[in-house]
Amino acid sequence: MKDVVDYDRGRRSDAVKYAQSLQIWHGTIGMIKYTCYGSILVYLANMRFPWVQKQTLAGKAFVVSSFSIFGAPLRMKSGGAL
């Protein structure tokens, strides 16, 4: 009986490692994707709105990093469906 439990534990640990690698992969892809979205949005807003042009670079970087932080867990939670 012990051999069956050890075999099952090994399979489960492989499945956990695989699931973790999938989450890391999809989180990274989501973060890159939403960073691009945020960068494009800030660029277009900078070209169009004068109040965005008056913002400091740190303020614009905060908006882009907020998009990045939002994109990582969103993509991980959906399992890469977005």
Backbone hydrogen bonds, N-H to C=O, Kabsch-Sander energy under -0.5 kcal/mol:
donor,donor_aa,acceptor,acceptor_aa,energy
5,V,1,M,-1.7
6,D,2,K,-2.5
7,Y,3,D,-2.2
8,D,4,V,-2.4
9,R,5,V,-2.5
10,G,6,D,-1.9
11,R,7,Y,-2.0
12,R,8,D,-2.5
13,S,9,R,-2.2
14,D,10,G,-1.8
15,A,11,R,-2.2
16,V,12,R,-2.5
17,K,13,S,-2.3
18,Y,14,D,-2.3
19,A,15,A,-2.5
20,Q,16,V,-2.4
21,S,17,K,-2.2
22,L,18,Y,-2.1
23,Q,19,A,-2.2
24,I,20,Q,-2.4
25,W,21,S,-2.3
26,H,22,L,-2.8
27,G,23,Q,-2.4
28,T,24,I,-2.2
29,I,25,W,-2.3
30,G,26,H,-2.5
31,M,27,G,-2.2
32,I,28,T,-2.4
33,K,29,I,-2.6
34,Y,30,G,-2.6
35,T,31,M,-1.8
36,C,32,I,-1.9
37,Y,33,K,-2.0
38,G,34,Y,-2.4
39,S,35,T,-2.4
40,I,36,C,-2.5
41,L,37,Y,-2.4
42,V,38,G,-2.6
43,Y,39,S,-2.4
44,L,40,I,-2.8
45,A,41,L,-2.5
46,N,42,V,-2.3
47,M,43,Y,-1.7
48,R,44,L,-1.4
49,F,45,A,-2.8
52,V,49,F,-0.6
53,Q,49,F,-1.3
54,K,50,P,-1.3
55,Q,52,V,-0.9
60,K,56,T,-1.7
61,A,57,L,-2.5
62,F,58,A,-1.9
63,V,59,G,-1.4
64,V,60,K,-2.0
65,S,61,A,-2.8
66,S,62,F,-1.9
67,F,63,V,-1.8
68,S,64,V,-1.9
69,I,65,S,-2.6
70,F,66,S,-2.0
71,G,67,F,-2.1
72,A,68,S,-1.6
74,L,70,F,-1.2
75,R,71,G,-2.0
76,M,72,A,-2.0
77,K,73,P,-2.6
78,S,74,L,-1.6
79,G,75,R,-0.7
79,G,76,M,-0.6
80,G,75,R,-1.7
